Amino acid sequence: MTTESSPLTIAQLAELAGVSTATVSKVVNGRAEVSSKTRAAVEELISRHGYRRQRRRSTPTALVELVFHALEGDYPVEITKGVTNVAREHDLTVGISDLRRDQSTTDAWLEGVLRRRPSGVIAVFSGLAEIQHEQLARREIPLVLLDPADVPSGNIPSVGVGNWNGGLTATRHLLELGHRRIAIITGPDAALSSRARLDGYRTALDMAGLPVDPELIGRGDFLIEGGLAAAHRMLRLPDRPTAIFATNDGQAIGAYHAAHQLGLRIPDDLSVVGFDDMPSVRWAIPPLTSIRQPLTAMAAAATTMLVALAQGEPPAQNRVELATELIVRASTAPPPAV
């Protein structure tokens, strides 16, 4: 008779689930040939009782699984550079997945990861579910979150950036130039980075003794099209903003397009600040002022952390946060004289 706290062998799990040991073995090892109902039942038993591993363990593959929410724009390129630089030093190969493209086959993706048994997984702007975190942990596959979409649960290591301070710095820069009608284009409400950048914006206005005008908060989605729509609405207000803080560079480019469509010149009529400082924004016309998010360094830090975990070394700290930096270019200037 087993207790709730006793780890079970494959045979004991099979007996409780009413299936063969071969079926349980397939679930444990991430094989695909099991029905979703059976898999859920076995996973629930493992979650409740634990799983007693056999003495023989498979050797991890010299592979880092790099998982993106979506492969779009410069963002994944900069992340991949940082991961690859460190992985190369340790003779590790980097595999890349796009969860949004493979949304309908996320379970199949995870099964593939469990089957390949990589040295570890780096999830970027994490779209992994809690159960997936647990499945990786049960197979002793290290996981590190990079630029996490929300506050990491449990003791999952993560690497992020000072988003609140970046939002504060961007808004202060515009205030110091003399702007008082400063708009913001946020990212998705669910994203931790978006909420933190918005909070930094609000804090800067509060410290300057200025109220936050709800009409000057444009809801975006971190995409150019979202920035275009939000900027277009705010720039058509009777008392339009003289500056826009876009919480990523893509939305800042959307704001550029909205200004052009409305006959406004940057920075003569409108100042714009972005966030990320992607390499391409220096070629915008005019070059974009942006908050530099050190994506390559963040990715390198996450990979270094992952390599240590794969070698059985606990991280010095579970949460690493790198600093942002304001890069001033030609898209910001004092507001037009009234």
Steps between C-alpha positions, in 0.01 A plus 500: 500500500646835399452831680438841349866593565663181369663527158368226272677276254376460143340170596313655793382791287378256233304303760330811639422637154378166368737506204813313393849585622589571137231770486626665820855483365388684186343776711808529723730520200288743300393258228211603279309172461273546805146641510454838666265346761749231600788746502306737727416215742862386524632855534248564780625193687861607455411849624325357807742221595826579328697267275782275618765508230692195399871500574599531138465852366528608144781744429377849408547604139749782438208722402338821626132530411420869438124560501343823370142617536533620139782533249445856375725802450845569644420381853560125447813573293663689788398230750634221280835679469547503876396138546718378214807688624495321835379164364793491256745536790355184654468298176121519514265515203202739507155389385227763443121467533215744429208427733249731332556337162476155660216593737290199405791264552644628829460156658682343207777759543539410867499130421783565256697689764455219753604245240811697399587567867697821440748644748237763574220726374496881475145634465483856365203718596371173637186346361558170681226376729555398862451132415775527239735649760419201722559249223845645428584498872397136537737405220773712665527726194606847623279794400593870496250775416628792293304827502212317675148602409396482865655464845669155495333245724687295757876498471526509121812704413448803277682787332329831434562871473412816695171570322362738763817706498500502120146640492595760761813604307321530165227720646746714698699564181188642335411702810851650511456611137192693611218265393186487714254320269685166495318193369593136545433196282498196727553134419262214586336543841608150603870568437707579809735722298210705363349558843837598648577750220155655543559528876833675433321747270235571763764548771693751289186707438405483867848617606465793257163592653308408183177296494474187288252567220319173408458630145879497462532131584483303177456125533743318271621148435876544439431491123545778241131487406395545863731799537359653181139466619567631852708797379247587230221525759699713745648731235147588384393622845407872521786546748740251345821382669829664410692181585443125497680236705452171315578201723684321221674606180243336273222714641726807470528431127120475494488845660736630227257379235200656679681834523586488129139422406381799703759739358704527822879523497728317744638657718376850400134422573530174692777335704512120516689267736513123451610210718750220410743698280504241225783542246260604224362810680815701441401489130150636559439852367575670729704251709295389800575591861451178694551327833767238441404157629820290495338198337825330394646538849173378657507191278865434583423525872207258466714250310783522754245434773360204306844345445570520874164337581568221249828434683318471831605840633228715660483857365652776713161673476168391355412839356748702294396849388720702263491878465349701215657808338355803321646541149419850375471553126318745273136399568471711816516881538323773699127532427387744231445854620135586557 
